[in-house]
Amino acid sequence: MRSSAFYPLQNPFNDGYCDVGQGHRLWYAQYGNPDGIPLLWLHGGPGSGSSPRHQIFADPSLYRLVLCDQRGCGRSTPGGAIADNDTARLVQDIEDLRLHLGLGKVLLGGGSWGAGLALAYAQPWRSSLLGLILRAPFLAGKNDIQRFFQPAADVAGDAWKAFAHHAPATERAHLLGYIAAQLSVDSPGAAIWAQAWRDYERQLAQPDASDVTSTPAPAELQRLLSRYRVQSHYLINHCFLDEADLLRASADLTGLPVVILQGQSDQVCDPDNALRLHAHIPGSRLKIVVGGHDPFQPEMAMALLDALNCFARHTRFD
């Protein structure tokens, strides 16, 4: 990754909270040019929270980058809350935040779950979009969830065994349900699973990383508990989406600038998702790159940078 090609991290020119109802308040931060192209970036997980590191892909002189934490995530309050927390509400939250910030039409981007959520938003709110940039789309289908919790041996192997061994052998065929129950209460078991889930995700997303199993500090552990409580709530409910409906509806995005970026060896989100989505959206652009799920691996990072630079110049991705 050529570090000189990327943009520097900056402090936000504005941050705050947007009250979206039912006791939830979304934290957001804005970076770059207040008069630039509105770029709203959706984080993954579900439950992960936003990362200011995504600034490196967007020219701060040309883009007004908005990062936000979804319900129950990151700095949004209440942290880890799963009441009144589902995809339909997140879709409305995106629109409420867009109006709250006076953004006009936005370029909407996201990776993994963030890409799936962007597609869900595009169904009712296409008229609010300049385009979509979708990295490693997670479509919340049965295969997506099984791939993570009951993977084929050649996909996860030892990483899955290390993850699953925390559960009784009788529960491993239904691992997600067991973990969700453990995380739904404050207990030593919840802490064990929050750390184990983090370690497993890291091993899949960054298989060559040297340190993926460090012991979290107390504050970090609490953040992990909130993150995976939200994530298990969504996954046990298939993210409140129907994969077939999501794909069918994506055909209505014809004419909207859409680019799909996918790591060819992604062990978290099946590369077939990107291929199927591309086939459903006439005129969409698809780029398969060397690498896995991590957006900051060299080839994917350059693909994100190139896509945003291209859109800033031409308002399209080709």
N, C-alpha and C positions, 0 to 999 in steps of 0.2 A: 504494500500500500504506500503510494507516494504521499508522504505527509504534507508536502508543500502544495499539493493539489486541493487540499481540504481547507475548510474555513475555520477560523479560530472560535473557541468558546468565548462567549460574552455573558455579562450579566443581563437579566431581562430588563427591558425598558418599562415593564409593567407586570405585576402579578397580583393575584387576589383570589376571591372566592365567588362562585356563582351559585345562588340558592336555587335548587331545582325541585324542591318540594319533598314531602314525606320525611322531613328532617335531614335530608342529604344536602351537602354543600360540596361543590366541585372546586378543587384548587386548579388554577391555570397560571401559565407564565407566557409572556410574549417577548420575542426576540427579533432583532434585525431592524428593518425599516418600517415604521408605522404606516407609511403610505405604499408599502410594497405589495406584491402578490400575496393574498392571504393563503397560507399553507397550514392546515390543521392536521397534526400528526397524532394518530391513535395508537396507544401502546398495546402490547400483547398480554398474554396470560391465559385466560382472563385473570386479572388481579395484580399484574406486575407493577404498575405505576410507570409514569413517564421518566425519560432520561434526557437530561440536557445535552448529552453527547450527540444526539441527533442533529444538533446545530451544524455539525461539520459538513453536512451534505447540502445545506441551503445557503446560497450567497446572501449575506446579511444586508447588502446594499439593494437587493432586488426582492427579497422575500420578507413578509411579515409572518414569522413562524409562531404558531400557537401550540404549546404542549399542555395537556391537561391530564389529570388523574381521574379515572372513572369512579363510579360509586364504590365506596368501601376501600379504595386503593390509594396508595401513596399518602399524600398530604390531604386528600379529601376526607371529610368527616361525615359520620363517624367511621373510624377505621375498622376494616374487617366486617362491616355490617352487611348482612345478606337479606334482611327484610326490605321489601320494596326494591329489590335489586334483580333486574332481568334485562334481557336484550331490548325489548320494546321500550323500556324506560331509558336505557342508554342511548338508543336512537333519538328519542325526544330530547335527551340531555344535550346531544351534539347540536341539534337545531336551536335549543334554548341558549346554549353558549354562543353560537354564531350570532344570534340576534343580540344577546347581551353585549357582545364586543363590537357590534356594528360592522361585521366583516363583509357583507355582500356575498357574492359567490366565492366559493373556496375551492382550492385544490386540496383534496382529501387523501391522506396517505396513511398507511399502517402496515405492520408486519405481523404475520402469524394470526393470532386472534384479532389484532387490529385491522388486518385486511378483511377478515370475515365481517367484522362490525362495520367497516366502511361500505361493504356490499349491502349489508342490511339497511344502512342509512340511505344508500342510493336508490332503493326501491321507492320510498315515499317522497324523497327530497332531491330527486335528480335535478330539478330546476334550480337548486341552490349550489350546484357543482360546476367548477371549471374543468375538472378531470379527476382521475383516480390513479394513484400509484400504489400498487399492491405487491408486497414482498412475501413470498412463502405463504400463500393463503391457506388459512385453517378454516374448513367449511363445516366443522362440528358434526360430521357424519360418523356412522358407526365405525368405519375403518380408521378415521382419524383418532378416535378415542382408544380403540383396540390396539392400534399401532403403538401407543404410548404405554398402556397398562398391561397388555398381553401381546408383546411384540414377537415376531418371528426371531428365532435364535440368531440369525445372521444380521438382524437389525440392531438389537441391543445387547444380546449375549450376557457377559459378566456384569455389565452395568445394571441390567434388570434384576439379575439374581441378587446383587447387593442391595438393591432397593426393596425387592419383595420379601427378603428374608426376615424383615421386621414384622411381617404378618404371619399368623398361624398358617400352616400348610393348607388347612381346610378353607381358608379365606382367599387364597391366591388366585383362584379362578374368578373371583368377584372382587378384585383388589380395589377398584375405585369406590365401590359402596362401603367397603370396610374402612378405607382411609377417610372418606367423607364423614363417617360416623365418629371416627377418632378426633378429627379436626373440629367437629361441631361443639365440643366442650373443652374447657380449660383443664388439661390434665397432663401428666408426664408423657403419656402416649401421643398427645397432640404435638408436643415439642419434638419428640423423636421423629414423627412423620414430616413435620415441616422441614427439618434439617435434611432428612433422607430425600425428600422430593427435590429440594434445591440441589443436592449433590447429583441426583440422577439427571435432572435437567441439564446441569452443567456438563456432565459427561457426554450426553447426547449432542448438545449444541457445540461443545468445544472438546472433541475427543482427544486432541493433542495437548490440551492444557495440563500443566504439571500439578497445580494445586486446586482441586475441586471439592475437597472435603474438610476445609478448615472449620473449627468450632466457632459458631457465631457468638458475638458479644450479646449481653441481655437485650439491648435496644434492637439489635439486628434480629434476634430471635423473635421478638414481638412483631416486628415487621413481617417476618416470614410466616408467622402464625396467621396474621391478617391476610396476607397474600394468598396462602394456600387454602384458607377457609373460603375465601371468595372463589378461588379457582375450582375447588372441588364442588362447590354449590352450582357453578355453571356447568361443569362437565357432567355431573350426575344427571343434569337436565338437558344434555346435548345442546347447551348454550341457548336453549329456548328457540332453536332454529330447526328448520327442516332443510337438509342439504339439497334435496331434489327441487324444492321450491326456490331456494336461493339461486341455484343454477338456472332454472327456467326464467326467473325474473331478470337475471343478468343479461339475457338476450335483448331486453328493452334498453340497454345502455348503448346500443348502436349509435354511432355518431359522436359519442362522448370520448375525449381522449383518455385512453386507459392503457397503462403499461403494467405488465406482470413480470416480476423478477423472481427467479427461483434458483437456489443452490442445488446442484445435481446430486449431491450426496447428503441431503438434508435427512436426518434421522428423527426429527420431531414432526415436521409437516411433510406429508407424502408429496413428492414432486409431481405425481399424477394429478393432484389438485390443480396445479398451475396449467397443465396441459388441457384438462377438461374445461377449466374456466375460460381459457383462451379460445377454445372451440365454440363456446357458448356466446362470446361477445364479438360479433363481427367487427373487424377493423382494429381490434386490440393488438397491442404489441407484446411479444413474449421474448424474454431473454433468459436463457439458462446459463449459469456461470459455474465455474469450478468452486467447490466449497460446500459447506453445510448450512446450518440454520442461523449461525451468528451473523448479524448484519454488518459487523465490523471486520469480518474476514476480508482480505484484500480485494478479491474479484467482486464480491457483492457490494462492498463499500464504494468501489469505483462505478459500479452499475447504478447505484443510487445517486451518486454525485452527477454522473453523466445525464441521467434522466431528468433531474431537477434543473441542471444547467440548460438542457435542451428545451424544457418547457418554458423556462424564463425567457429564452430567446425567441421561441416560435409558437408558444401556447399549444404545443402538441409534443408528442414523444418520438417523432420521426423526422 
